[in-house]
Amino acid sequence: MNFLPIVFTCDDAYFKYANVVITSIIYNQNRNCRYEINVLSEFISNENMLLARKQLESHPNFTINFVILKDFDSSKFFLNSYMSISTYYRFYIPQLFSHYDRILYLDSDLIVDADISDFASLDFDDKLAICSPSPFIRNKVLKGDDEKFSLNYFTHVLKMPDPLQYFNAGVMLYNIKKMNEIDITTKLFEALEDIKEPFLQDQDILNSVLSNNGGVKLISSKYNMTRTFVITAKRLFLERLKEIFRISKKNNWFFIYHYVGKDKPWMTKRSDGLLFVKYAKMSPFYKQIFK
């Protein structure tokens, strides 16, 4: 049986959205895989922990752990947008989970819409991580008409050897063993001293450090789809028929759908919001999300 450890980073208020992601993993699970969910946070309430543990009682191949960061100094980290300081918790992943060879990091604003157990056995090809590219940054670099996201920023500030290799950090398979061999955590914190105001915060730091210390393996955007699709009730119905008749999802546009940007589907009506609602309805936090 394969083993896939997964980590989320969030605060207590955001945990209900992380649970929708967990719910989507449960729904699309491979029963020949054992999943370990790890929630990395400064605080998660007992009530939320109990709800999450109760949810997994009927799924013997799932476990959940709550890893509490103590004495977290938020003053070290730069914030310039709507994102929470919790996004920087992932810098501690290599050290906190050093007993694993690999661990899958997932953002809390996405949906897993297919079996992702392949992450348990993907070959790193001696790279530090496996990620999907960022089409947003790629377009900025190729067009070269955005003063903020200029080629100079990626080559001279982030010091990336090839800015076209920039990845979206919302889905990352960490090569824990290799990262700890070169002490990647220390390098991440050192980069914070050099890059004082990263435009995309921890994602910029991760791209800078990983690209200069072995690089990442880029895989299909199916595993981290940041392009927006119109998702209708009819489309969801047809997808349900595929599941009933056990038709493979290999030809689908995405396996993981990522709600990038400021406007999340629980905040505003979106053309792709029904996919989130589908899984939110199965979550024990549904009433909290939509009250």
N, C-alpha and C positions, 0 to 999 in steps of 0.2 A: 504493500500500500504506500502511495506517495504521501509526503508530508509537506504542507505548505504553511509556514508561519507568516502572518500578515500583521502589519503595524499601522495604526492610525494615531495621529497627533491632534488633540483638540482640547478645548476647555469644557466645563460641565454644561454650559448653555448650548454648545454646538454638538454635544454628544448625540442628541436625538437625530441629527442629520447623518452623523457617522453610522448610526444604527440602521438607517435606511440602506446604506451601502452594505452593511453586514447582512441585512435581510435579503438583499439582491444576490449576495454570494450564496446564502443558504438555499435560495430558490433554484439557483443554477448550479448547484454543487455536483461534483463527481463523487459518487458514493464509494469509489475506490481510492479516495484521497482523504487524508486526515488534515483538518484545518485548525490552526491555533490563532485566535484573534488576540492581539495585544493592543491595549489602548494606553498611549503615553500621554500623561497629563499632569498638571499640578494639583488638580482636585476633580474627583468625580463623586457625586453624592451617593450615599448608600441606596437611596431609592432608585436611582438610575442603574446602579450596578445590579441590584436585585432584579429589575425588569429585564436587563440584558441576559443575566444568567438563567432566568426562568424561560426565556425564549429558546435557549439552547438545550433545554432538558430533553426534548424529543429528538435531538440530533446528536447521537453518541459520537459521531466523528468530528464534532466541534467542541472546542474549549475556548474560554475567554479569560484573559488576565488583565488586571489594571495595574500599570506600572506608574508609580507616582514620583515625579521629579521634585526633589527637595532643594531648597535654597537656590532656586532659579533666579538669576540676575537679569532682568529684562533690559536693563540699561545698556547692555552690550550690543543690542540688536536695533537696527534701523527699520522704522516703519514709515511708509509714505502713502499708504492707501487704505482701503477698506479691510485689508487682511489682518488677522489676529496675530499676536506675538507667538501663539502656539505653533505657527507654521515653522518656526525655528527649532522646535523641539527635535526635529528629525536629525539635527547635527549630532545628537547624542546616540543615535541608533547603533552605529558600529560598536561603540563601547558597551552599551547596555545589553546588546544581543550578541556579544562576542562568542557565545557558546553555539551559535549557528554558523553554517557555511553561507547561507543566503536568507534573506527575508524580503518580503514584498511590502513596499510602502504604498499606501493608497490615500489620496486626498478624501475629504469627507463631503465633497460636492460632486460626486459622480455616481454612476449606476453601472453595476456589473450585470450585463445582459446575456451572458453566455458562460460556458464552462471555462474557467481560467486556470485549471489545475496544471496546464502545461508549464506554468511558471515554476513548478516544482522541479522541472528537469531541463529547462532551457540552458544551452551551453553559453557560458559567458565569453568564450573565445579569448580568455585571459584579460578581459576588460573589467573595470571597476563596478560597472552597473549595466543593466539593460533598460533602455528607455525608448520612448517614441519621440520623433522630432517635433519641433514647434513650428507649424506653418506660419503663425503670426510673425515670429522673428525672422524666419526665412524670407518672407515677403518684404519685411522692412529692410533687410540687408540687401536683397536683390534690387529693390527699387531705389534705395539710397536717398529718398526724399523726405525723411523724417529726421529733423534735427536732434530730437531726443534719442532715438534709436539709430544713431549714425554708425557707420562702419568703424569710425574712430573709437566709439564707446566699447565695442566688442573686442577690437584688436589692441587698444592702448589702455583702457580702464580694466576690462575683464581679462585682457591678455590671452584671449582664445586663439590658438593656432589656426582654427578654421571656424568662423562664426556660423557657417552653414550647417555645422554639426550641433548647433544649439538645441537642447531638448526641453520638453515640458516636464517639470518635476512632479506632476500630479500622480504619476504611476512610475515607480522605480523599483526594479529588482536589484537589491544591494548584494554585491559580492563581498560579504562580510569578512571572510577570511583574507582576501587580498587587500581590502581597505585597511584592516588592522595591521597588516604586514608593513604598510607604509605610514601608519598613524594618520589616517585621513582626518580624524576629528581635530587634531592639533592644527593641521593645515587649514581646515575650514575656519577655525577661530583666528588664525594668523591673517587670513584673507580679509576678515572683518576690519582689521587694523589698516589695511591698504585700500580697501574699497569702502569708503566711509558711507556713501549713500547709493547703494545699488538700486536701480530703477525698479527691478522686479524682485527685490529683496533676496530671500534665501535662494530662490531659483537662480539668480545671477551668480551668487557665490558658489553654488554647487556646480554650475557650468564652468566657471572660471577654474576652480580647483580640480575638478575631475578631468577636464580637458588637458590640463598640464601635468597630470600624474598617472597617465595610462589610458585615459579616455573611456568612453562608454560605447556599448554596442547598440546601434539604432535598429529598431524593429518596426513593423507595420503600425501605422496610426490606428489600425483596428483596436489595438490594445490601449489606446488613449485618444479617443476621437474628440477633438476640440472644435471641429467644424459643426455648425448648427444645421440640424435636419428638421423638417416639418414632420411631427409625429402625431398622427390622427388616431381616433378610436378604431377606424377600419384597419389601419396598419397594425395596431396592437392585436386586433382580432385575428388577422392573418398569421401573425407571429405565434399566437396561441395555437392555431391549427397546426403549425409546424411542430410545435412541442407535442401535441396530442398524437400526431402521426409519426413522431420521432424523425423528422426531417432535419438534417444537419444544418447548423447555422454558419458553416464554414464560409459560405458565400455572402454572408451579411456584411453591411458596410462597417459595422463596429461590433466589438465584443465588450468594450468598456466605453461608456458615453460620459464625457466630462463637461459639466456646466461651468465653463470658465467665464470670467468676467464678474462684474459687481452684482448684476441682477440675477439672483438665484430663483429657481422655480417655486420655492416656498414664499418668496417675497412678492413676486409679480407674475402676471400671466405671460407665458412664453409659448411659442409655437411648438416647442419640444417638451413642454411641461408634463404632458400626460404620461410620459415614461417614468418620471419621478413619482407621480401620483400612484401609478400602478404598484410600485414597490412600497411606497409610504403607507398605503392601505393595509399592507401585511405586517407592518411594524407595530410593536407595542406602544410606540410613541406617536402614533398617528393623530390622536386627539390633541396632544401637546403641539404638534406641528401646525395643525389647521384650526385650532380653537379660535 
